[in-house]
Amino acid sequence: MCVKDDNERRKDHDKEYVGFATLPNQVHRKSVKKGFDFTLMVAGESGLGKSTLVNSLFLTDLYKDRNLLNAEERITQTVEITKHTVDIEEKGVKLKLTIVDTPGFGDAVNNTECWKSVADYIDQQFEQYFRDESGLNRKNIQDNRVHCCLYFISPFGHGLRPLDVEFMKALHEKVNIVPVLAKADTLTPAEVKKKKIKIREEIEQYGIKIYQFPDCDSDEDEDFKQQDQELKDSIPFAVIGSNTVVEAKGKRVRGRLYPWGIVEVENPAHCDFVKLRNMLVRTHMQDLKDVTRETHYENYRAHCIQSMTRMVVKERNRNKLTRESGTDFPIPMVPSVTDTETEKLIREKDEEVRHSPSRDPHEQTQHPEPEPCEDPASEPHPKMCFNVTINEHCMIFE
Ligand code: GDP
């Protein structure tokens, strides 16, 4: 009797159930299938342990073929930007991790404006994304925007050096900066504490806008709130890196062996390595990507559109002056060298849309109804473009 009641109740409940509660599962399934990507930049003078820390963070050897320069070569070397990409997989979830390194930063005798090539690199990635997004093949955009920059601060100075201030101030509007205090095993716990306070004060004093952890919701449990506060108080993360595994208290751990003992990289009593890794991978990776997209990239985009509008208005005014009739006319087509290129892209796009394979059969059974316009590029596009030259590149607008 009781079983029947239960069944009836379930049937009644099913009648009221539309099914959108499964939406998160659908999103989850799609994201896992697509895989994730993340681009991390490391900056700071050479020898501060950047490559060692990256290898320790992701348990890979990303710097197998690194070429270390001697002192003489370093004096003349300009800042270089190098990129290493690895595909890592954990429990079926794939992550394409890109590490952008900045060898040569801060190594020269005169380091004036040595942050410039780093800033240019970040802008170039935004520009490429902007061009791809404004173009015709939006389906296969490769996103190379930098989501986070770990900035290494030397443990040997008294707080921030002028170069640190200059770098962070020049880049804080372009990328999420997370400052780290390098080689924390060279400092005593009291020194680490003092240096962290000093660096935080200086960050405030110089108006540097480092990455801000989002505030946690008021309904979160107390444990979570406390962890969140601890994370915020850890800035700059005091880190230790090591590429070697040593034996400590019968366990094999990543650490550094000294005559007086072992420093364990993953021991929270020794440094903030675990906190940093959890923040980067487990808790804030998506937020770092969101802030990149919603704040830094949006800023860049708004800037670009503003300068393009200004150029178009200028061009219009110039044309107005040279025209006999003073009547208004539509936005001019700037004589373009890429007209044929645009036509070629349109033809390719048409071809792609015509030959695009139907969704895979497995997905079809899962989603019998076509999803509403998931790929903006497949929307009918008006074949009208205007081209504007900006920074010597031609932007194409649909
Ligand atoms: P990078 O030039 O910034 O990439 O620095 P490397 O990772 O190549 O490290 C330079 C040197 O510092 C190497 O000899 C490392 O073994 C050492 N090193 C790296 N991390 C640490 C650390 O956390 N503490 C100490 N004491 N040495 C480190």
Residues whose N, C-alpha, C, O or C-beta is under 5 A from the ligand:
A	BS01	GDP	E45 S46 G47 L48 G49 K50 S51 T52 K183 A184 D185 V239 I240 G241
